[in-house]
Amino acid sequence: MADLKTEFSGIQSPNPFWLASAPPTNTGAQIMRAFEAGWGGAVWKTVGNPVKNLHSRYAALKAGKGKIIGLNNIELISDRGLSINLKEMAEVKRKYPEHALIASIMAGNRDEWVELIHRIEDTGVDGFELNFSCPHGMCERGMGSAIGQEPEVAAEIMQWVRDTTHLPVLMKLTPNVADIRDQGKVAVDGRADGVALINTIKSIIGVDLDDFIPYPKGRNGATNGGYCGTAVKPIALHMLASLGRTDWFNLPISGIGGIGNWKDCAEFIALGSTTVQVCTAVMHHGFGIVEGMITGLSQYLDSKGMQSVSELRGRALSHYKDWAELDMNYKVVASINESRCTGCGKCYTACNDGAYQSIGLTDKKSRTGDPIPAINTDTCKGCNLCSLVCPRDCISMKDVSTTNVVKSWQEMVSQGEFAVADGIL
């Protein structure tokens, strides 16, 4: 089997699967159970001056059959005493020296940052993760994402930390910004040893239409929370790739956001992650999901002839391009497998009302007696919509390109070509 051992700026881990700083890493007992289950590392739930958390703190966006696709939370950092956390950190590291243990920290002024770092160093942790990204509660106190959204403030605190410890330091980045690379520049210039991204996204997940209180509901109202889970994965992948393909960015990345299985992990690694961090999926399904991640990623690497997980890292970055670089000569059209089609009409409705009116209904009947749709290949734009809404995967997209010559929009403009019929003016 492929070697899953991972090294992150000197931090060794049996595999790239880490638990994110969150409720699943709130206690030493939880982390030790996770390590027994197979997790390679864990980032301790953020410690600092203990806070008081609210009781009603989670809300969910659900799909069919109650499946959680997004979780909103208004939980703050650890509400347990610092001395208790420190004692348990030392115990975990003593019992599991081969696993990666990272302390997530958050403080106020310089003296607080320095004291917190010195006290945690004595526990034997492998490194620190700076929480510059919590999007609720703590940011109202001038911490969390209030730091990440102000590069000058983040740079100053990064300098305090760098002057205080020789252990590896990761900056955890907030997605609640216009450009994630601004924080990446702070990390590079501030001599961070890596970054973690993304933290949760500011959100209101819904409103109770009886009493008009947003979720999660409190007695006197509610507030915005942090959004995570499956639904944020595309946003996380975009921000990961934005940093990964930037020439001046040269730090390892611990990827976070909507990771729930081995395939998600592989996608993050292919776009540049060295490790991946998981939270919401564990809150939903438990620590045992790591077994499938280990087996699945190992088998995938074997199928690709890769000897180690490092061979996968960044393999997709060269294929992430600006729109103007994409091949304008590439053309696909939809094709319907009539033997599988049930005549549900979803593709017809989607194309007729929401796309390019390129699907019609024929006299042919499906086994349910409903008309089988047909593609008008002369007007089909190959947008993929019909294949995406089809509930039975009856529709595939066929390459009908007439040339193998790759020509981008940039090239067409520079050569004076204007194909008005194709929407290029």
C-alpha positions as CSV (number, residue, x, y, z in Angstrom):
1,M,0.0,0.0,0.0
2,A,1.1,3.6,-0.6
3,D,2.9,5.3,2.2
4,L,0.6,7.8,4.0
5,K,3.2,9.2,6.4
6,T,3.2,13.0,6.3
7,E,5.6,15.7,7.3
8,F,4.3,19.2,7.8
9,S,7.1,21.7,8.4
10,G,8.9,19.2,10.7
11,I,5.7,17.9,12.3
12,Q,5.5,14.1,11.7
13,S,2.1,12.4,11.3
14,P,1.2,8.8,10.5
15,N,-1.2,10.0,7.9
16,P,-2.5,13.3,6.5
17,F,-5.9,13.1,8.4
18,W,-6.1,15.5,11.3
19,L,-9.0,16.6,13.4
20,A,-9.7,20.4,13.2
21,S,-9.9,22.6,16.2
22,A,-13.5,22.2,17.2
23,P,-15.8,20.3,19.6
24,P,-14.3,16.9,18.6
25,T,-10.9,18.1,20.0
26,N,-12.3,19.6,23.2
27,T,-10.7,17.1,25.6
28,G,-7.8,14.8,25.9
29,A,-10.1,11.8,26.1
30,Q,-11.7,12.6,22.8
31,I,-8.3,13.1,21.0
32,M,-6.9,9.8,22.4
33,R,-10.0,8.0,21.2
34,A,-9.5,9.6,17.8
35,F,-5.9,8.5,17.7
36,E,-6.9,5.0,18.5
37,A,-9.4,5.1,15.7
38,G,-6.6,6.0,13.2
39,W,-6.4,9.8,13.0
40,G,-2.9,11.0,12.4
41,G,-3.1,14.3,14.2
42,A,-5.4,16.8,16.0
43,V,-5.6,20.5,16.5
44,W,-6.8,21.2,20.1
45,K,-9.9,23.2,20.4
46,T,-8.8,26.9,20.7
47,V,-7.5,27.8,24.2
48,G,-7.0,31.3,25.7
49,N,-8.9,33.1,28.4
50,P,-11.8,30.7,29.1
51,V,-15.2,31.9,27.8
52,K,-18.8,31.2,28.7
53,N,-20.6,29.5,25.8
54,L,-24.3,29.7,25.0
55,H,-26.4,26.6,25.3
56,S,-28.3,26.8,22.0
57,R,-25.3,26.9,19.6
58,Y,-25.8,24.7,16.5
59,A,-28.3,24.8,13.5
60,A,-28.3,22.8,10.3
61,L,-29.1,23.1,6.7
62,K,-30.6,19.8,5.6
63,A,-31.2,18.0,2.3
64,G,-33.5,15.1,1.6
65,K,-34.1,12.5,4.4
66,G,-32.6,14.9,7.0
67,K,-29.0,14.8,5.7
68,I,-27.0,17.7,7.1
69,I,-25.2,19.5,4.2
70,G,-24.3,22.6,6.2
71,L,-23.8,23.3,9.9
72,N,-24.0,26.7,11.5
73,N,-22.5,27.3,15.0
74,I,-22.1,30.1,17.4
75,E,-19.7,28.3,19.7
76,L,-16.7,30.1,21.0
77,I,-13.2,28.9,22.1
78,S,-12.7,26.5,25.0
79,D,-14.8,27.1,28.1
80,R,-12.6,24.8,30.2
81,G,-9.8,26.1,32.4
82,L,-6.4,26.6,30.8
83,S,-4.7,24.4,33.4
84,I,-7.0,21.5,32.6
85,N,-6.3,21.8,28.9
86,L,-2.6,22.0,29.5
87,K,-2.6,18.9,31.7
88,E,-4.5,16.9,29.1
89,M,-2.3,18.1,26.2
90,A,0.7,16.8,28.0
91,E,-1.0,13.5,28.7
92,V,-2.0,13.0,25.1
93,K,1.5,13.8,23.8
94,R,3.1,11.5,26.3
95,K,0.8,8.5,25.4
96,Y,0.8,9.2,21.6
97,P,4.2,10.6,20.8
98,E,4.0,9.5,17.1
99,H,0.9,11.5,16.4
100,A,0.7,15.2,15.6
101,L,-0.7,17.4,18.3
102,I,-1.2,21.1,17.5
103,A,-2.4,23.7,20.0
104,S,-4.8,26.3,18.6
105,I,-4.5,29.5,20.5
106,M,-6.1,33.0,20.7
107,A,-5.2,35.9,23.0
108,G,-5.5,39.6,23.4
109,N,-2.5,41.8,23.9
110,R,1.2,40.8,23.4
111,D,1.8,39.7,27.0
112,E,-1.2,37.3,26.8
113,W,0.1,35.8,23.6
114,V,3.6,35.3,25.0
115,E,2.4,33.8,28.3
116,L,0.0,31.5,26.6
117,I,2.7,30.2,24.2
118,H,5.3,29.6,27.0
119,R,2.8,27.7,29.1
120,I,1.7,25.5,26.2
121,E,5.2,24.8,25.0
122,D,5.9,22.9,28.3
123,T,3.2,20.3,27.4
124,G,5.3,19.0,24.5
125,V,2.9,19.9,21.7
126,D,4.3,19.8,18.1
127,G,3.3,23.3,17.1
128,F,0.7,26.1,17.2
129,E,-2.2,27.1,15.1
130,L,-3.1,30.8,15.4
131,N,-6.8,31.3,15.3
132,F,-7.1,34.5,13.3
133,S,-10.4,33.4,11.8
134,C,-13.3,32.7,14.3
135,P,-16.2,34.6,12.6
136,H,-18.5,35.2,15.6
137,G,-18.4,36.3,19.2
138,M,-14.6,36.4,19.5
139,C,-14.3,38.8,16.5
140,E,-16.6,41.2,18.4
141,R,-13.9,41.2,21.1
142,G,-11.2,42.2,18.6
143,M,-10.0,38.6,18.1
144,G,-10.6,35.8,15.6
145,S,-11.5,37.0,12.2
146,A,-11.2,40.6,13.3
147,I,-7.4,39.9,13.2
148,G,-7.5,37.9,9.9
149,Q,-9.4,40.7,8.1
150,E,-6.7,43.2,9.1
151,P,-3.4,42.2,7.6
152,E,-1.4,44.8,9.5
153,V,-2.8,43.6,12.8
154,A,-2.2,39.9,11.9
155,A,1.4,40.8,10.9
156,E,2.1,42.4,14.2
157,I,0.7,39.4,16.2
158,M,2.6,37.0,13.9
159,Q,5.8,38.8,14.8
160,W,5.0,38.5,18.6
161,V,4.5,34.8,18.1
162,R,7.5,34.3,15.9
163,D,9.7,36.1,18.5
164,T,8.4,33.9,21.2
165,T,8.6,30.3,20.0
166,H,10.7,28.1,17.8
167,L,8.0,25.5,17.4
168,P,6.2,25.4,14.0
169,V,3.4,28.0,13.7
170,L,0.4,27.8,11.4
171,M,-1.9,30.7,10.6
172,K,-5.5,29.7,10.4
173,L,-7.1,31.9,7.7
174,T,-10.6,33.4,7.5
175,P,-12.7,33.0,4.4
176,N,-14.6,36.2,5.2
177,V,-12.4,38.3,3.0
178,A,-12.2,39.4,-0.6
179,D,-8.9,37.7,-1.4
180,I,-7.4,34.9,0.7
181,R,-4.0,35.8,-0.6
182,D,-3.8,38.9,1.5
183,Q,-3.6,36.6,4.6
184,G,-1.2,34.3,2.8
185,K,1.2,37.2,2.2
186,V,1.2,37.9,6.0
187,A,2.0,34.3,6.7
188,V,4.9,34.3,4.2
189,D,6.3,37.6,5.3
190,G,5.8,36.8,9.0
191,R,7.8,33.6,8.7
192,A,4.9,31.3,9.5
193,D,5.6,27.6,9.0
194,G,2.3,26.9,7.2
195,V,-1.3,27.9,7.0
196,A,-4.7,26.2,7.7
197,L,-7.7,27.1,5.7
198,I,-10.6,27.7,5.7
199,N,-12.3,28.5,9.0
200,T,-16.1,28.9,9.0
201,I,-18.1,31.4,6.9
202,K,-20.3,34.1,8.4
203,S,-23.9,32.9,8.0
204,I,-27.5,32.9,9.1
205,I,-28.8,29.5,8.3
206,G,-32.5,30.2,8.5
207,V,-35.4,32.0,10.3
208,D,-38.3,30.5,12.4
209,L,-41.3,32.0,10.6
210,D,-43.5,31.7,13.7
211,D,-41.5,33.8,16.1
212,F,-39.1,35.3,13.5
213,I,-36.0,34.4,15.5
214,P,-33.0,33.1,13.3
215,Y,-31.4,29.8,14.1
216,P,-29.9,28.7,16.4
217,K,-32.5,30.3,18.6
218,G,-31.8,32.0,21.9
219,R,-34.4,33.4,24.3
220,N,-34.1,37.0,23.1
221,G,-32.9,36.5,19.5
222,A,-29.9,35.0,17.6
223,T,-26.7,36.1,15.9
224,N,-24.7,35.1,12.8
225,G,-22.7,32.0,13.1
226,G,-19.9,30.1,11.3
227,Y,-21.0,27.9,8.4
228,C,-19.2,24.6,7.7
229,G,-19.9,21.1,6.4
230,T,-20.3,19.6,2.9
231,A,-21.7,22.8,1.4
232,V,-18.6,24.9,2.0
233,K,-16.2,22.5,0.2
234,P,-16.2,24.3,-3.2
235,I,-15.4,27.6,-1.4
236,A,-12.6,25.9,0.5
237,L,-11.1,24.3,-2.6
238,H,-11.1,27.6,-4.5
239,M,-9.3,29.4,-1.7
240,L,-6.8,26.6,-1.3
241,A,-6.1,26.6,-5.0
242,S,-5.8,30.4,-5.1
243,L,-2.9,30.2,-2.7
244,G,-1.5,27.0,-4.1
245,R,-0.9,28.4,-7.6
246,T,0.5,31.8,-6.4
247,D,4.2,32.0,-7.3
248,W,5.3,33.7,-4.1
249,F,3.4,31.4,-1.7
250,N,5.7,28.6,-0.6
251,L,4.2,27.3,2.7
252,P,2.5,24.0,3.3
253,I,-1.2,24.1,3.7
254,S,-3.6,22.2,6.0
255,G,-6.8,22.1,4.1
256,I,-10.2,22.4,5.9
257,G,-13.8,22.7,4.7
258,G,-16.5,20.1,3.9
259,I,-14.2,17.0,4.0
260,G,-16.1,13.8,4.7
261,N,-14.5,10.9,2.8
262,W,-11.3,9.8,1.1
263,K,-12.2,11.4,-2.2
264,D,-12.6,14.8,-0.6
265,C,-9.2,14.4,1.0
266,A,-7.7,13.4,-2.3
267,E,-9.1,16.5,-4.0
268,F,-7.7,18.8,-1.3
269,I,-4.3,17.2,-1.6
270,A,-4.4,17.4,-5.4
271,L,-5.0,21.1,-5.1
272,G,-2.0,21.6,-2.7
273,S,-2.9,20.4,0.8
274,T,-0.2,18.6,2.8
275,T,-2.7,17.6,5.5
276,V,-6.5,17.8,5.8
277,Q,-8.5,18.7,8.8
278,V,-12.0,17.4,9.5
279,C,-14.7,18.5,11.9
280,T,-18.4,18.5,10.8
281,A,-18.3,15.0,9.4
282,V,-17.0,13.7,12.7
283,M,-19.7,15.5,14.6
284,H,-22.2,13.8,12.3
285,H,-20.7,10.3,12.0
286,G,-18.0,9.9,14.6
287,F,-14.3,9.2,14.7
288,G,-14.6,5.9,12.8
289,I,-14.9,7.6,9.4
290,V,-11.1,7.8,9.3
291,E,-10.9,4.1,8.6
292,G,-12.6,4.6,5.2
293,M,-10.4,7.6,4.5
294,I,-7.2,5.6,5.1
295,T,-8.3,2.6,3.1
296,G,-9.8,4.7,0.3
297,L,-6.9,7.1,-0.2
298,S,-4.4,4.2,0.0
299,Q,-6.2,2.2,-2.7
300,Y,-6.6,5.3,-4.9
301,L,-2.8,6.0,-4.7
302,D,-2.1,2.4,-5.5
303,S,-4.4,2.6,-8.5
304,K,-2.5,5.6,-9.8
305,G,0.9,4.0,-9.2
306,M,1.8,6.5,-6.6
307,Q,4.1,5.3,-3.8
308,S,3.3,8.1,-1.3
309,V,0.7,10.7,-0.6
310,S,3.3,13.4,-1.4
311,E,3.1,12.4,-5.1
312,L,-0.5,13.5,-5.3
313,R,0.1,16.9,-3.7
314,G,-0.6,19.7,-6.1
315,R,-1.2,17.5,-9.2
316,A,-4.3,19.5,-10.1
317,L,-2.9,23.0,-9.7
318,S,-1.5,23.3,-13.2
319,H,-5.0,22.6,-14.6
320,Y,-6.6,25.5,-12.6
321,K,-6.5,28.4,-15.1
322,D,-8.0,31.8,-15.6
323,W,-11.2,31.8,-17.8
324,A,-9.4,33.6,-20.6
325,E,-6.9,30.7,-20.8
326,L,-9.4,28.0,-21.5
327,D,-9.8,26.3,-24.9
328,M,-12.6,28.0,-26.9
329,N,-12.4,25.2,-29.5
330,Y,-13.5,22.5,-27.1
331,K,-17.2,21.6,-27.7
332,V,-19.5,19.0,-26.1
333,V,-23.1,18.2,-26.6
334,A,-25.5,16.1,-24.5
335,S,-26.4,12.5,-25.3
336,I,-29.3,10.6,-23.8
337,N,-29.2,6.9,-23.0
338,E,-32.8,6.0,-24.0
339,S,-32.7,2.6,-22.5
340,R,-32.2,4.1,-19.0
341,C,-34.5,7.1,-19.4
342,T,-37.7,7.0,-17.5
343,G,-39.2,10.1,-19.2
344,C,-39.3,12.1,-16.0
345,G,-38.9,15.3,-18.0
346,K,-36.5,17.0,-15.6
347,C,-33.9,17.6,-18.3
348,Y,-36.6,19.0,-20.7
349,T,-37.8,21.5,-18.1
350,A,-34.4,22.5,-17.0
351,C,-33.2,23.2,-20.5
352,N,-36.4,24.8,-21.7
353,D,-36.9,27.2,-18.8
354,G,-33.4,27.6,-17.4
355,A,-31.0,27.1,-20.3
356,Y,-31.0,27.0,-24.2
357,Q,-34.2,25.3,-25.3
358,S,-32.3,22.4,-26.9
359,I,-34.3,19.4,-25.6
360,G,-37.6,18.3,-27.2
361,L,-40.0,15.5,-26.5
362,T,-40.3,12.6,-28.9
363,D,-43.0,10.0,-29.7
364,K,-40.9,7.3,-28.2
365,K,-42.1,6.1,-24.8
366,S,-40.0,5.1,-21.8
367,R,-40.9,2.0,-19.8
368,T,-43.1,4.3,-17.6
369,G,-45.0,5.4,-20.7
370,D,-43.7,9.0,-20.6
371,P,-42.1,10.6,-23.7
372,I,-38.3,10.2,-24.1
373,P,-36.6,13.6,-24.7
374,A,-34.2,14.2,-27.5
375,I,-31.2,16.6,-27.9
376,N,-31.1,19.2,-30.6
377,T,-27.3,19.0,-31.2
378,D,-27.4,22.0,-33.5
379,T,-28.5,24.3,-30.7
380,C,-27.1,22.5,-27.7
381,K,-24.4,24.7,-25.9
382,G,-23.0,21.8,-23.9
383,C,-23.6,23.6,-20.6
384,N,-24.0,20.3,-18.6
385,L,-27.2,21.4,-16.9
386,C,-29.3,18.5,-18.2
387,S,-26.8,15.9,-17.1
388,L,-26.7,17.5,-13.7
389,V,-30.4,17.4,-13.0
390,C,-31.0,13.9,-14.4
391,P,-31.8,11.7,-11.4
392,R,-30.7,8.5,-13.1
393,D,-27.4,9.6,-14.8
394,C,-29.0,8.9,-18.2
395,I,-27.2,11.9,-19.9
396,S,-23.6,12.1,-20.8
397,M,-21.6,14.9,-22.5
398,K,-19.9,13.9,-25.8
399,D,-16.8,15.6,-27.2
400,V,-17.7,16.9,-30.7
401,S,-14.8,19.2,-31.2
402,T,-13.8,19.6,-34.8
403,T,-10.2,20.4,-34.1
404,N,-7.5,19.4,-31.6
405,V,-6.0,22.9,-31.8
406,V,-6.3,24.6,-28.4
407,K,-7.1,28.3,-28.7
408,S,-7.9,30.5,-25.8
409,W,-10.0,33.7,-25.7
410,Q,-6.7,35.6,-25.2
411,E,-5.3,34.2,-28.4
412,M,-8.5,34.9,-30.4
413,V,-8.4,38.5,-29.3
414,S,-4.8,38.9,-30.0
415,Q,-5.3,37.4,-33.5
416,G,-8.3,39.6,-34.2
417,E,-10.8,36.7,-34.3
418,F,-14.4,37.6,-33.2
419,A,-16.9,34.8,-33.3
420,V,-20.1,36.7,-32.6
421,A,-22.3,33.7,-32.9
422,D,-20.4,32.1,-30.0
423,G,-20.9,35.2,-27.9
424,I,-17.4,36.6,-28.3
425,L,-17.5,40.3,-29.2
